[in-house]
Amino acid sequence: MEPNLLPDERIDQLYGADIKIIQSKTVFSFSLDAVLLADFANPDRTRRGLTVDLCAGNGAVGLFFSPKTKGPIKMVEIQPRLADMARRSISLNGLTTRAEVLTMDLKDVTAVIRPDSAAVVTCNPPYFVDAPTSQKNPNEHYAIARHELTTTLADVINAASGLLKMTGHAYFVFRPDRFLEMMTLLQAARLAPKRLQFVYPKPGREANMFLVDAIKDGKTNGLKVLPPLTVADNEGKYVGHVRELLYGNEAQ
């Protein structure tokens, strides 16, 4: 059954995961980083452990990750309008028995979700610090999603560590210009980086994203840097694995 859509909303589909999602140009639409993060993240060995997605937005990462796991998924989002979109998308995809959205500040998340209980935590956090000189989107929803107005990178990483059980995995997508900051914060929060992949928008360009997989209380050695992931060709057309993620069999 199709959900009730507000006048500014539409339903998009990620064909690679066979997931539909409610989007809005005036409120929030997911970006490629959410698709890449959901693809990069792995479920726990049993595929039945708890997954928590922080800074969930309209639910993109949790929804796109859902085909990989049979376990429960909890999405944490502070903005009520985005959380409502995520809930309706959960219903749209028939996931109401396994997925739920918590409308709350992630700083309080371990008061609702038991500490040390999650097998997987994913997060596509705000990329930009809330500096006096930083230019913010006039749209409040986008500004909160992109700038550290309601949370910080340290808050996100500490929340992830508090939720994870020992040897649980945290997965993040972030900007290379804050790479060293993230690595320092991860290790301070008992999260040992284990896999790293840099994402390049086109051939010959600098990386504009990186994906990291960190294990709670893991050994600090053994980091693997995966082959680079290039998003598009010089004409801007999606290529390779990225094209398959977005269009599935229609990419052929």
ABEGO torsion letter per residue (X at the ends): XBBBBBAABBBBBBAAAGBBBBBBAAABBBBAAAAAAAAABBBBAAGABBBBBBGAEAGAAAAAAAAABABBBBBBBABAAAAAAAAAAAAAAGAAAABBBBBBBAAAAAAABBBGABABBBBBBBABBBBAABBBBABAAAAAAABBAABBAAAAAAAAAAABBBGBBBBBBBBAAAAAAAAAAAAAAGBBBABBBBBBABBGBBBABBBBBBBBGBBABGBBBBBBBBABBAAGBBBEAAAAAAAEAAAX
